[in-house]
Amino acid sequence: MLLTVPPGLDHVYGVLAWFTRIGDQFGRRPPGAGVGRRYGLACGPVRRSGRPVPALYGSSEEGQVLDFAGGAVVVAVPGHTDGSIALHLPEMKVLVTGDAVANVGRTMLGVFNTDRARAVESLHRLAELDVDTALFGHGEPIVHGAAIALRRAAAAAV
C-alpha cells in the first residue's frame, strides 16, 4: 500500500517513479482508484509508462485508525494545506509527516505553508508523539531518535 499525503502532482509522480522501479517485484499490479481531493489519502488511476498506481482511496479524519501496520492513526496537521494529515503508527513508533515537517539538512517546519501559524501548531502536536522513526514528504528519514529531532524543530519554529 502506498499513501500520498497530500495528493499533489509532485507526490503522485513520486509514487509513479517508485512503482515504475519496483512494481513488478510483487508479481502483480494493483488497480488504480481515483484522485482523492479531501485530506489526501489517494492517488490513481494515473498511468505513466503503462502501469497503474497502487492506491488507497478515500478521505480521512482526525483520530481515524487505518487498518494497516497495527493501526495507523490519522493526525490532522493543517498549515501546509487545510486538509494536511500525518500518520502515526504507535505500535511501530513511526510517524509519516507528509509536508508538515521536512528533513533537508536538518529537521524543520515544512515549507510553502498556506497558514504558517497553524503549521507551527501542527509541528508542536507532532513533536509530542512517542516516535522513534519519522518519514518525511521531503528529506531523508530519521530511523532512530526522531522524537528528539521533532522537539528541536518545534522549539526552533516561531
C-alpha positions in Angstrom: 0.0 0.0 0.0 1.2 3.5 -0.8 -0.2 6.7 0.5 0.4 10.1 -0.9 -0.1 12.9 1.6 -1.4 15.3 0.2 -2.3 14.1 -3.3 -0.4 16.8 -5.2 1.1 16.0 -8.6 4.6 16.1 -7.2 3.7 13.3 -4.8 1.7 11.3 -7.4 4.6 11.4 -9.8 6.9 10.3 -7.0 4.7 7.3 -6.5 4.7 6.6 -10.2 8.5 6.7 -10.2 8.7 4.3 -7.3 6.1 1.9 -8.8 7.8 2.0 -12.2 11.0 1.0 -10.5 9.8 -1.8 -8.1 6.2 -2.6 -9.0 6.9 -5.8 -10.8 8.8 -7.4 -7.9 5.5 -8.0 -6.2 4.3 -10.1 -9.2 1.1 -8.1 -9.5 -0.1 -4.6 -10.5 -2.8 -3.2 -8.2 -5.7 -1.4 -9.8 -6.0 2.4 -9.7 -8.7 4.2 -7.8 -9.3 7.9 -8.5 -7.6 11.0 -7.2 -8.8 12.0 -3.8 -9.2 15.7 -3.1 -10.1 15.7 0.6 -7.3 15.2 3.1 -5.2 13.4 0.6 -5.2 9.6 1.0 -5.3 8.7 -2.6 -3.7 8.7 -6.0 -4.5 6.9 -9.2 -5.5 5.7 -11.7 -2.8 7.9 -13.1 -0.8 6.0 -15.6 2.7 6.6 -16.8 4.8 4.0 -18.7 1.6 1.9 -19.0 1.5 1.0 -15.3 -1.3 1.7 -12.8 -0.6 3.4 -9.5 -1.3 1.5 -6.2 -3.8 3.5 -4.2 -5.8 3.9 -1.1 -8.8 5.9 -2.0 -10.9 7.9 0.4 -10.8 10.7 2.9 -9.6 10.7 6.5 -10.4 12.4 9.7 -8.5 13.2 12.9 -8.2 10.1 15.0 -9.3 7.7 12.3 -7.5 4.4 12.6 -6.5 2.9 9.2 -6.2 -0.9 9.1 -2.5 -1.4 8.4 0.8 -1.5 10.3 -1.0 -2.4 13.5 -3.3 0.7 13.2 -2.2 3.9 11.6 -3.8 6.9 13.4 -4.6 9.9 11.3 -3.3 13.2 12.8 -4.7 16.4 11.3 -1.8 18.8 10.7 -3.3 21.8 9.0 -1.0 24.6 7.9 0.7 23.3 4.7 -2.8 22.9 3.4 -6.1 23.0 5.3 -6.5 19.2 4.9 -2.9 18.1 5.6 -2.5 14.9 7.6 0.2 12.9 9.2 0.1 9.2 10.1 1.2 7.9 13.5 1.9 4.2 13.7 2.0 3.9 17.5 2.8 0.2 17.7 5.9 0.7 15.5 6.7 4.2 16.9 6.7 5.6 13.3 5.4 9.0 12.1 4.8 9.8 8.5 4.7 13.6 8.4 3.7 14.4 4.9 4.7 18.0 4.1 4.2 19.2 7.7 7.8 18.6 8.5 10.9 18.4 6.3 14.3 16.9 6.9 16.6 18.5 4.4 19.9 19.2 6.1 18.0 19.5 9.4 14.6 18.7 10.7 12.3 21.8 10.3 8.8 23.0 9.7 7.7 22.1 6.2 7.8 24.9 3.6 5.3 26.6 1.4 2.5 26.7 4.0 -0.9 28.2 3.4 -1.1 29.2 7.1 2.2 29.4 9.0 0.7 29.8 12.4 -1.4 26.6 12.0 1.6 24.8 10.5 3.7 25.7 13.6 0.9 24.4 15.9 0.8 21.2 13.9 4.5 20.7 14.3 4.2 21.1 18.0 1.5 18.5 18.1 3.7 16.1 16.2 6.6 16.7 18.5 4.5 15.4 21.4 4.1 12.0 19.8 6.1 9.0 21.1 8.0 8.1 17.9 11.5 6.7 17.1 11.3 6.8 13.3 10.0 9.6 11.1 9.3 9.6 7.3 9.0 13.0 5.6 7.5 14.3 2.4 10.8 15.9 1.7 14.2 14.8 3.0 15.8 11.7 4.5 14.0 9.6 7.1 15.2 9.5 10.7 15.4 5.9 11.7 16.2 6.4 15.4 15.8 9.4 17.6 13.0 11.2 15.6 11.2 12.5 18.7 14.3 14.5 19.7 14.6 15.9 16.2 10.9 16.8 16.1 11.1 18.6 19.5 14.1 20.6 18.4 12.3 21.6 15.2 9.2 22.6 17.2 11.3 24.7 19.6 13.0 26.5 16.6 9.7 27.2 14.8 8.2 30.6 15.6 
